[in-house]
Amino acid sequence: MNRNRRKFLRHLAAGSGALAAGLPSLAKVVGASDESVYRSEIMQDKKQTFNMCGYAAPKIETVRVGVIGLGMRGSDAVERLSYIDGLEITALCDKYPDRIAASQKTLEKMKRPKAKEYSGNDGWKALCENAPVDLVYTATPWSLHTPICLAAMKNGKHAATEVPAGKTIDELWELVETSEKTRKHCMMLENCCYDFFELLTLNMVRNGMLGEIVHAEGAYIHELGKDWLFNKKAYADMWRLKENIGQNGNLYPTHGLGPIAQCMDINRGDRFDHLVSMSTADFSLNALAKEMAAKDSFFNEYTNRQYRGNMNTTLIRTHKGKTIILQHDVSTIRPYSRIHLLSGTKGAAQKWPGPARISFGHSWLKPEELKQLEEKYALPIVKHIGAIAKEVGGHGGMDFIMDWRLIDCLRNGLPLDQDVYDAAAWSCPFPLSQRSVAKKSRTVDIPDFTRGAWKTNKPVDLTLNGGGTTGVREVKPELKMQ
């Protein structure tokens, strides 16, 4: 009996009927159900339509950008993008018109033309279908990331989205399929890949300074409780708090995972193979909800809800036998950390807890020795745009480096540093960790979104060859991001 026949019978046994030949549009699953896993296995066996890894789209002299979602991340993006030459923000979209008005004022301050406006619940659809843009830049609540990217690509536009790229395995496969069929980029805006120490360690790994990377650790540990999750003025309609209800796993994997995945050549010489995941119980979120409700009846509906466990720990093994520890905790009192630990056969690096450190033996290097390494192994992009990025701002400059690099690649017809396979692989612990947690930490296979192309895909190009031609406007004190 062939493999697909066995899968077909397993699917029938699950009581879900015959498999469709294609993929259901945005199928609704919680985490990763049995049915979605079976669909994923079928998708993985299909032939790759076109390999988007290393794909260079035609050059765009002036990149027209439409920004959807103008809350905290989106409004900052409008300001950062306005510094970049060879770019026009031609469309703005948000559910709330006052946010559009605020971003229009930003464009005016930056001496940029007024953008076309799209508002309301379906404004994003109209922008993707009708707006004169080359790139749709998405900074909405998570549930809209995949629908907007799909609409953008299907209407002939490149897509860039805030993290995560999708919440279900079905969504991630649909992103892969659509990017391949349309030959439009789908980049997840993983800004942490462009932080300075992460870029330094990536270049050191590429030059063999740490030897073969055997193990890595990443995380998103950031206490968001009262100031963010339970702040009525922070996330519109309390969407971020709602995401922490009824989902138990690593809900925000990419900040810790993306940079170490690049160092380990995931999708470009190795791939994620399987994971196991475990969560604590919730010891703080429901208690905080009750505390808030005692002072404000608005929070009554958030009491006695099924909140995710405070700390989730996920262990990933790669095809080549390397391991990754990935953690997520936004609800207990701890200093911020993404860990960013790389352990190799010749050395190790670790960013948190600070200060960032590198070792080639039993002790960490002295500060002056680390400074020498930073000067020797600084990447061309850091030397070219790093100082300006720090002036513009955005998480210390990494946001601007990411935006500038994206636009420079599109203008020069270069492959992007992050492709749709990275978006899918780095996002998939969101649903798969939930599946493992729900099954008492059983092993869960991780799909190969490249369908075998990881064996021959080339590592990310760390040079500025063929690019580096995109200018930046003068950063005047009165225009600097706050």
N, C-alpha and C positions, 0 to 999 in steps of 0.2 A: 504494500500500500504506500503510495507516494506521500510526501510531506503535506502537500496541500489538501489531499483527501483526508488525512488524519485530522487536520485543522478543521475541515468542513464538518466532520462528524462530531468533533468536540464542541463546535459552535452550536450544532443542533442539540446536543445533549444539554447545553446550558439553557435551552428553551427559548432561544432568541431568533429562531427561524433561519432561513438560508442567507448566506452572505451575499450582499450585493456585489456587483462587479467593481464598482467604484467605492468611493468613501462618502458616507453621509455628510451633508453640509453641516459643519459645526455641531456634530452630534453631542447631545447633552449627557455627560457622565460626571460622576463625582469621583475625583481622584483618578484612578485607573481601574475600571471594572473589568471583570473577566471578558466581557464582550469586546471592550476596547482593546484589550491586550491581544485577543485573537485577531481583530482587525489589523492591529499593528504588525503582527507576524505575517499576514498576507501582504501588507504594504511593503514590508521589508524584502519579500521575495520577488517583488516586481522589478523590472529592469529600470535603471535610472534613466529618466527622460533626457536629461542634460546635466552635466556636472557644473554646478555653480561655484565650486571651489576653484579659485584662480581665474574666474571669468572676468574679463575686462569689457564692460559695456561701452558703447560709443561715447566719445567725448561730448561734454555739455559745456559750452563756453561760459554761459551764465546760468547757474543752477537756480531755477525758480522753486521756492519752497513754500509748502502749505503746512502750517503748524496747527495741530488739532489737540485741544486740551490746554487751557491757559491758566491753570492753577499754579501751584508752587513751581513745579518742574518746567512746565510749558512757558510760563512768563519769563523765567530765567533764560530759557533757550532762545526766545525771541531776542533778548538783549545780547546774548553771546553771539548768535548768528549775525547780528547786525554789524559786528566788527569785521566780518570776513568779506573781502573783495570777491568779485565774480559770483555774487549771490544776490538774489532778490527775494524777499518775503512777499509773495504775491497773494497769499490767502491766510486768513485767520479764522479759527473755528472754536467755539465753546458753547456749551449748553446755556451759559449765563452771559447775556449781552454786556454786562458791566465789565467782565473780564476781557472781552474783546476790546472795549473802549480803552481799558488800561494798557493793553498791548499796542493799540494804535498810538497812544501817547508816547510809548517807548520808541516806536518807529519814528515819530516826529522828533523826539529828543535826539535820536541818532541820525537825523536828517535823511531818513529813508522815506520812500513814497508810501502813501496809505495803501493798505492791503484790502482786497475784497473780503467781505465778511459773510460768515455762515454761522447760524445759531440754531438753537432748538435741539430736541432729542435726536433728530435725523440730519442735522447739519453736516455731520461728517460724511454721510453718504453723498450728499450733493457736492461737497468739495471733491471727493474722490472721483466722482463721475464727470464733473463739469469744470472744475477750477483749472486755470492755465498754470499747472505746476509740473515739475519734473520729479520732485521728491516730496513725499508725505511724511512729516515728522510728528510722531504720535507721543503724547504725554498725558494720556487719559487714565482713568481707573483700569485695573488689570483686565477686567472682563471685555473691554473693547479693543485690546491690543490686536488680537488675531483678526476680528472682523474688519478692522480698519486696514490692516496690512493686506488682507485678501482683496478688499475693494480697490485699494490703491494699485496693486499689481495687475488685477484684472482690467483696470482702466488705463494701463500703459504707463504707470508711474512707479518709480522706485519707492521702497518703504523702509523707514527707520522707526523703531519703536523703543520706548522705555521698557525696562525689565519688569516681569518676565515676558517672553514673546508669546507664550500661551499657557493655559492652565490645564489642558487635557492632552493626552497622547493623540487623540483624533485631530485636535487643532494644530498640533505641531507637525503632523504628517501633511495636513492640508497646506500649511505654509511651505513645506518642502516641495510638494507637488506643484503648487502654483508658481513658485519662484522658478522651478525648472521649466515649466511649460511656457511661461511668459518671458523668461530670460530677463527678469527684473530683480534687482537686488532686494533682499530682505535682511536688513542688519538690525540686530538687537543692540541698543545703545548702552553697552556695558562699559561705563566710564572708568571703572576701577582698573581695567586693562591699561589705561593711560596714566595711572598715577606714577610718580617718579621712581619710587623704589621698585614697583612691579616691572616697569620698563627696564630698569637696571638689572634686575635679576634675570629677566628674560634674555637679555643680551649676554649676560655671564653664562647662563645655561647653554645658549647657542654656541658660545666659544669654549665650552667644555670645562669651565672653571669649577663647577660643582660636580663634575663627572656625570654618571648616569643617575637621573632622578629616580629614586626608588619609592619615595613616599612624600605626600604633600598634605597640608591641612589648610582649610579655608573656613570662613564663617561670616555670618552677619549677626553680630551681637551688638544691639543698639537699643537701649531702653526707651520705648516710645510711649508708655502708658498714659499718664495723666496729661502730659503736655501735647501729645499728638493723637493717640488712638481715641482718647476720651475728650478731645478738644473739639467743641462744636464748630469752631472757626478754622480748623485745620483742613481736613479732608471732606470735600463736598458730600453731603448726604451720608456722612459717617461711613463711607465705603471701605476705608482701610480697617476700621474696627469690625465691620461685617465680614470681611475676608477671614478674620480670625475665629469665626464661629462656624462650627460644622465641618471644619477641615483640620486634620491633625497630621502634620508632617512638616517638612521644610518648605515653607511658603515663599521663601525669598532666597533661592540658592545661588544666584548668578554672580553677586558681588564677590563672594569668596571663591567661587568655582572657576569663573572665567579666566582670571590671570594665571592660576596654576594649571588649568587645562592647556593654555598656550605654551607654558613652560614644558609640559609633558607631551606636546605635539598631538593632542587629542584631535581626531578626524584627519590627521596628517602624519600617519605613521603608527598610531595606536588609537584605540577607542575605548570608551566605557563599556564594560561587559555586564556587570550586575551590581546590585546594591542590597544592603540590609539597613533598616532604619528603626529607631526606637525613640519614643517621646516620653517625657515625664508626664505626670498629671498636671492640671492647672492649679497652681497655688496662689495666683495673684489676680488674674483678670476678672473672674467672677466676684472676688472680694472687692476689687476696685469699682466694679459696676455697682455693687450694693452701696459702697461708700458715696459714690457720685449721686446715686438715686435718692439717698437720704437727704441730699441738699437740693436736688433738682429732679422733678418728676419726669423730665425729658428722658432720663436714663433708665426709667423703669423697665422698658422693653428689652434692655440689655442685661438684666439680672437673670440669674438661674438659666443661663444659656450654656450650650455645649462648646466651651472654648477649647482651642487647641492646647496641647501641653506646652508648658513654658519653654523647655529646652528640647530641641530635637537634635539627635546625633545620627548622621547617616554615614555609612562606610561603603565606599565604592572601590571595586577592583577593576583594573583595566585588562584588556585582552593579553597584554604582555606580562601581566602579573604584578603590576604596581598598585599601590593603594592610596586612597584619599579619605581623610576624615573631614566631614562637612557639618557645620553646626549652625543652628538658627535659634535665636532667642531675642525677642523684642519686649519682654515683659518682666524681667527681673533686674535688680539693681546691680549693674556691672559696668566697668569702663568700656567704652566703644572698642570693638576689635573685629578685624577681618582675618586675623592670625597671619595669613600668607607665610606659611612655613614650607620650605623646600628642603628635602633631605636627600643628598646624593652620595655617590661613592667617593667623592673627593672633598665634599664640603657641604655646608648648610647655610640657609638664610632664613631669617624670621623678622617680620615687621612689628607684630604686636605680641605681648605688651612691649611698648616702646622703651628705649629707642630702637630703631631698626638696626639689625645686626647681621654680620656674616662671619662664618667660621670655617677654617681649613684644618681644624684640629680640635683639641679639648677645650679651647678658650675662644671667646669672641674676639674679633680684631679690635684694636684700639681705634678710637675715633679718627685719628690722623691717617691710619692705614685704610679705614673705610672711605675716607675722603679721596684718597688716591685712586681707589677702585671706581668711585663715582665719576671721577674725571676721565679715567681711562676707558670705561665701558658705557659712558653716556651715549645713547643712541642718536643718530643724526636728527631725528625729529625733535628730541629734547634740546639739542644744540641750536636747532633752527627756530623753534617756536616756543620753547619752554619758558624763557624769561617773559615773553609777551603774554603767555598764558597765565602766568602768575599775576601779571598786572590786570588782565581782564577779570580773572577770578572764576569761581565755579568749582567748589570743592578743592581749593588750592591750585587750580589750573588744569586739573585732569579733564574736566568737562569741556574746556575750550580746546585742548589738544585733540580730543575725540571729534568735536564738531569740525575743526579745521581740517583734520585728516580725512574725514568723510567727504567734505566738499572738494578738497584737493584731488582725491581719487576720482570723483565723478567728473571733475573738470578736465583731468588728464587721461581719462580712460584707463585707469588702473584698477586691478582687483581690490576689493575691500579687505581690511584686516579681519573682519568678522563676517561670515557668510550665513546663509540660512541654516546650514547644518550645525554651526556653532550655536545659533539661536535655539535650535531644537534640543541639542544635546545638553546645553547648559541649563535649559529651562525644565527638562523632563524630570529632574528630582522632585519638582513641585507635585505632580500627580503620583509618581512612582514611590516616593517616600511614604505618602499616605496609604498606598496599597500595602506596603510592607508593615507599617505600623498597625494597620487594621488586621493583619494576619499574624500578629504576635512576632513581628520582626523576621518573617520568612524572607528568603532570597527572592529578589525580583530581577528579571532580565531587563537590560537596557537596550532599546532598539538601536540598530545601526542605521541612522538616518542617511548615511552616505551610500548605503547598499554596496559596501565593499570597496568603494573608491578611496577610503582612508588608507589603503595599502600603498597607493601611488600618489596621493595628493601631496603637494609640496608644502613645507612649513611656511608660516607667514613671513613675508618679505619685510625685513627690518630696515631697509634702506629707503631713501627718497628718490631712487632712480626713476627717471621718467616723470617725476612730480616735483613738489616743493616750489611750485610757481605761483601759488595763491597768496596774494598779499593780505595784509591786515591793516585796518584803519588805525590812525593814531589814537592811543588810549589817553584821553584827557582826564584830569582828576575829577571833573564834574560829571563825567560819563561812566566812571568805574562802577561795577556792580557792588551793591551793598552786601 
